[in-house]
Amino acid sequence: MGNCKRLVQTFRFFMRHLMAIVVIIIGAYLLVCLLAFLLQSQMIHFPDRKIVATPGLFGVEYRDVFFETEDAVSLHGWFIPLENARACVLFCHGNAGNISHRLDSIRIFRALGLAIFIFDYRSYGRSGGRISEMGLYADARAARRFLVEEEEIDPARIVYFGRSLGSALVVELATHHLPLALIAESCFTSIPDLGRKVYPWLPVRLLSRIHYDSTMRVAGLTCPKLFIHSREDEIVPFSLGRRLFELAPEPKTFLEISGTHNEGFLTSGSTYVEGLKEFLGSLGI
């Protein structure tokens, strides 16, 4: 009887502690879910205020420009003209840094004979305002409006270029104003899809307040489209970029490059540049 009693006491002790452990684990999980819900903007957007360099660093003429969005936010950008330009690129950058971290891309586009307008979203670089998904869509619309109304660029000669987060912005912009062509580099279908890949143990779809969903939007874009992605992309899975390409209607092209998310366009070298050149050539410009 004594042994049996001790066994029962041990079992009860174990169960009490097991329940406590389970409660702690569930509590910790719910806390992580709450933080993911409340802080997801900080998990997606990484703005940097400091302008570290300008196109003048490599002798390129440019103009600092400021323009306003429909909700009266002041944005900053660089307009980089080029005599006898084939077209003008409206450049929407990724989720981190600012325009001063995109000088290598500016140099590549200029060498391809393109004028460039690159700008910072609200809260990035010298732009004002506070970050929001709807706000960034408005920023892209304002940038296009500036090109057309202030720089008097023919809308039929504007190429939208979006890298990573910027790809969602140019896809949304194209649903309002079709460009000459659209280039989506290191793109994704939606933030919830990306979140499920990165955090498979979280109920991402239930927690998502930010979506940047291009799945339905891209299906209606009839302009020529170039999708660029690397299988070695460690931030945005290749499968998501490929999926967005598959959802898009013709005409479309897929360019596979190599290298990491932030450096693939550089490490791919001629594969990247020649792919852009071939695509631009197909536009007849």
C-alpha positions as CSV (number, residue, x, y, z in Angstrom):
1,M,0.0,0.0,0.0
2,G,2.9,2.4,0.8
3,N,4.4,1.9,-2.6
4,C,1.1,2.5,-4.3
5,K,0.5,5.7,-2.3
6,R,3.9,7.0,-3.2
7,L,3.2,6.2,-6.9
8,V,-0.1,8.1,-6.8
9,Q,1.6,11.1,-5.2
10,T,4.4,11.1,-7.7
11,F,1.9,10.9,-10.6
12,R,0.0,13.8,-9.2
13,F,3.1,15.9,-8.7
14,F,4.2,15.1,-12.3
15,M,0.7,16.1,-13.7
16,R,0.6,19.3,-11.7
17,H,4.0,20.3,-13.2
18,L,3.1,19.0,-16.7
19,M,0.0,21.2,-16.7
20,A,2.1,24.2,-15.6
21,I,4.6,23.6,-18.4
22,V,1.8,23.3,-21.0
23,V,0.2,26.5,-19.7
24,I,3.6,28.3,-20.0
25,I,4.1,27.0,-23.6
26,I,0.6,28.0,-24.7
27,G,1.1,31.4,-23.0
28,A,4.4,32.0,-24.7
29,Y,3.0,31.0,-28.1
30,L,0.0,33.3,-27.7
31,L,2.4,36.2,-26.7
32,V,4.4,35.6,-29.8
33,C,1.2,35.7,-31.9
34,L,0.2,38.9,-30.2
35,L,3.6,40.5,-30.9
36,A,3.5,39.4,-34.5
37,F,0.0,41.0,-34.9
38,L,1.0,44.3,-33.3
39,L,4.6,44.6,-34.6
40,Q,4.2,43.3,-38.1
41,S,4.9,46.6,-39.8
42,Q,8.3,46.7,-38.0
43,M,8.9,43.2,-39.2
44,I,8.2,44.1,-42.8
45,H,9.5,47.7,-43.2
46,F,13.1,48.7,-42.3
47,P,13.4,52.4,-43.3
48,D,16.7,54.2,-43.1
49,R,16.8,58.0,-42.9
50,K,20.5,58.6,-43.7
51,I,21.4,59.3,-47.3
52,V,24.9,57.8,-47.7
53,A,25.7,58.7,-51.3
54,T,24.2,60.2,-54.5
55,P,24.5,59.4,-58.2
56,G,27.0,62.3,-58.3
57,L,29.4,59.9,-56.7
58,F,30.0,58.3,-60.1
59,G,29.5,61.6,-62.1
60,V,25.9,61.2,-63.0
61,E,23.7,64.2,-63.4
62,Y,20.6,64.1,-61.2
63,R,18.0,66.3,-59.6
64,D,16.7,66.2,-56.0
65,V,12.9,66.5,-56.3
66,F,10.1,66.7,-53.7
67,F,6.5,66.0,-54.5
68,E,3.3,65.4,-52.7
69,T,1.0,62.4,-52.4
70,E,-2.8,62.6,-52.5
71,D,-2.8,62.6,-48.7
72,A,-0.4,65.5,-48.6
73,V,2.8,63.6,-47.6
74,S,6.0,65.1,-48.9
75,L,8.2,62.5,-50.7
76,H,11.8,62.8,-51.9
77,G,13.4,61.3,-55.0
78,W,16.0,61.6,-57.6
79,F,15.2,62.2,-61.3
80,I,18.1,61.1,-63.4
81,P,17.7,62.3,-67.0
82,L,19.4,60.9,-70.0
83,E,19.5,62.5,-73.5
84,N,17.7,60.4,-76.1
85,A,16.6,57.9,-73.4
86,R,14.9,54.8,-74.7
87,A,12.3,55.1,-71.9
88,C,12.1,56.1,-68.2
89,V,12.2,53.7,-65.3
90,L,10.0,54.3,-62.3
91,F,12.0,52.5,-59.6
92,C,10.3,51.2,-56.5
93,H,12.9,49.8,-54.1
94,G,12.8,47.1,-51.5
95,N,11.7,47.2,-47.9
96,A,15.0,48.3,-46.3
97,G,17.3,51.3,-46.6
98,N,16.6,54.1,-49.0
99,I,17.3,55.3,-52.5
100,S,21.0,55.9,-51.7
101,H,21.5,52.2,-51.3
102,R,20.4,51.6,-55.0
103,L,23.3,53.3,-56.9
104,D,24.4,50.0,-58.5
105,S,21.0,49.5,-60.0
106,I,20.9,53.2,-61.2
107,R,24.2,52.6,-63.0
108,I,22.9,49.5,-64.7
109,F,19.7,51.1,-65.9
110,R,21.5,54.2,-67.1
111,A,24.0,52.0,-69.1
112,L,21.0,50.4,-70.8
113,G,19.9,53.8,-72.1
114,L,17.1,54.6,-69.6
115,A,16.2,57.7,-67.7
116,I,15.4,56.9,-64.0
117,F,13.1,58.2,-61.4
118,I,13.8,56.6,-58.0
119,F,12.0,57.8,-54.9
120,D,11.7,57.0,-51.2
121,Y,8.5,55.9,-49.6
122,R,7.0,57.7,-46.6
123,S,9.3,57.4,-43.6
124,Y,12.3,56.4,-45.8
125,G,15.2,58.7,-46.5
126,R,14.1,62.4,-46.7
127,S,10.4,61.6,-47.2
128,G,7.9,62.5,-44.6
129,G,4.8,60.6,-43.3
130,R,4.2,57.3,-41.5
131,I,4.4,53.9,-43.1
132,S,1.3,52.0,-44.1
133,E,0.4,49.6,-46.9
134,M,-2.2,52.0,-48.4
135,G,0.3,54.8,-47.9
136,L,3.0,53.1,-50.0
137,Y,0.5,52.4,-52.8
138,A,-0.3,56.1,-52.7
139,D,3.4,57.0,-52.8
140,A,3.9,54.9,-56.1
141,R,0.9,56.7,-57.6
142,A,2.3,60.1,-56.7
143,A,5.6,59.2,-58.2
144,R,4.0,58.3,-61.5
145,R,1.9,61.5,-61.4
146,F,5.1,63.5,-60.8
147,L,6.8,61.9,-63.9
148,V,3.8,62.6,-66.1
149,E,2.8,66.0,-64.9
150,E,6.0,67.6,-63.8
151,E,8.6,66.0,-65.9
152,E,6.2,65.6,-68.8
153,I,7.2,62.0,-69.5
154,D,5.0,60.2,-72.0
155,P,3.1,57.5,-70.0
156,A,3.6,55.2,-72.9
157,R,7.3,55.3,-72.3
158,I,7.4,54.5,-68.6
159,V,8.7,51.2,-67.4
160,Y,7.8,50.2,-63.9
161,F,10.5,48.4,-61.9
162,G,9.9,47.0,-58.5
163,R,12.4,45.0,-56.4
164,S,11.1,42.8,-53.5
165,L,8.5,44.9,-51.7
166,G,8.6,47.3,-54.6
167,S,7.2,44.6,-56.9
168,A,3.9,44.7,-55.0
169,L,3.8,48.5,-55.4
170,V,4.3,48.4,-59.2
171,V,1.8,45.6,-59.7
172,E,-0.8,47.6,-57.8
173,L,0.1,50.8,-59.7
174,A,-0.2,49.0,-63.0
175,T,-3.8,48.1,-62.1
176,H,-4.6,51.9,-62.3
177,H,-2.2,52.9,-65.0
178,L,-0.7,50.4,-67.4
179,P,3.0,51.1,-68.2
180,L,5.0,50.4,-71.3
181,A,6.2,47.4,-69.4
182,L,6.6,46.0,-65.8
183,I,9.7,44.4,-64.3
184,A,9.2,42.5,-61.0
185,E,12.5,41.4,-59.3
186,S,12.7,39.1,-56.3
187,C,8.9,39.3,-56.0
188,F,6.3,37.4,-54.0
189,T,2.6,36.6,-54.2
190,S,1.6,38.2,-50.8
191,I,2.9,38.9,-47.4
192,P,0.7,36.1,-45.8
193,D,2.2,33.6,-48.4
194,L,5.7,34.8,-47.5
195,G,5.0,34.7,-43.8
196,R,3.8,31.1,-44.0
197,K,7.2,30.2,-45.6
198,V,9.2,32.0,-43.0
199,Y,7.0,31.2,-39.9
200,P,5.2,28.0,-40.7
201,W,4.4,27.5,-37.0
202,L,2.4,30.7,-36.8
203,P,-1.3,31.2,-38.0
204,V,0.0,33.9,-40.4
205,R,-3.2,34.4,-42.4
206,L,-5.2,35.0,-39.2
207,L,-2.6,37.5,-37.9
208,S,-1.9,39.4,-41.1
209,R,-3.0,43.1,-41.2
210,I,-0.5,43.9,-44.0
211,H,-1.0,42.0,-47.2
212,Y,0.7,43.5,-50.3
213,D,-1.2,40.9,-52.2
214,S,-0.4,40.8,-56.0
215,T,-2.1,37.5,-56.8
216,M,-5.4,38.9,-58.1
217,R,-3.8,42.1,-59.4
218,V,-1.2,40.6,-61.6
219,A,-3.8,38.4,-63.4
220,G,-5.3,41.6,-65.0
221,L,-2.0,43.1,-66.3
222,T,-1.9,43.0,-70.1
223,C,1.4,44.9,-70.5
224,P,4.7,43.1,-71.2
225,K,6.1,41.7,-67.9
226,L,9.6,40.5,-66.9
227,F,9.9,38.5,-63.7
228,I,13.4,38.0,-62.2
229,H,14.3,35.7,-59.4
230,S,17.2,33.5,-58.0
231,R,16.8,30.0,-56.6
232,E,19.4,31.1,-53.9
233,D,17.2,33.9,-52.6
234,E,17.3,33.4,-48.9
235,I,14.6,36.0,-48.1
236,V,11.9,35.6,-50.7
237,P,11.6,32.0,-51.8
238,F,12.0,31.3,-55.6
239,S,8.7,29.4,-55.6
240,L,6.7,32.6,-54.7
241,G,8.3,34.6,-57.6
242,R,7.6,31.7,-60.0
243,R,4.1,31.5,-58.7
244,L,3.4,35.1,-59.4
245,F,4.8,34.6,-62.9
246,E,2.5,31.7,-63.5
247,L,-0.5,33.8,-62.4
248,A,0.3,36.6,-64.9
249,P,-1.1,36.6,-68.4
250,E,1.0,36.8,-71.6
251,P,3.1,38.6,-72.7
252,K,5.6,37.6,-69.9
253,T,9.2,36.5,-69.5
254,F,11.0,34.8,-66.6
255,L,14.7,35.5,-66.0
256,E,16.4,33.2,-63.6
257,I,19.5,34.6,-62.0
258,S,21.8,33.4,-59.2
259,G,22.9,34.8,-55.8
260,T,21.3,36.2,-52.7
261,H,18.2,38.4,-52.4
262,N,20.2,41.6,-52.1
263,E,23.1,40.8,-54.3
264,G,21.8,38.5,-57.0
265,F,21.4,41.3,-59.6
266,L,25.1,42.0,-59.1
267,T,26.6,38.6,-58.8
268,S,24.6,37.4,-61.8
269,G,26.5,39.9,-63.9
270,S,25.9,39.5,-67.6
271,T,23.0,37.1,-67.1
272,Y,21.1,39.9,-65.4
273,V,22.1,42.7,-67.7
274,E,21.7,40.8,-70.9
275,G,18.3,39.6,-69.7
276,L,17.2,43.2,-69.1
277,K,18.6,44.2,-72.5
278,E,16.8,41.4,-74.3
279,F,13.5,42.3,-72.6
280,L,13.8,46.0,-73.4
281,G,14.7,45.2,-77.0
282,S,11.5,43.2,-77.3
283,L,9.5,46.3,-76.4
284,G,10.8,48.0,-79.6
285,I,12.5,50.9,-77.8
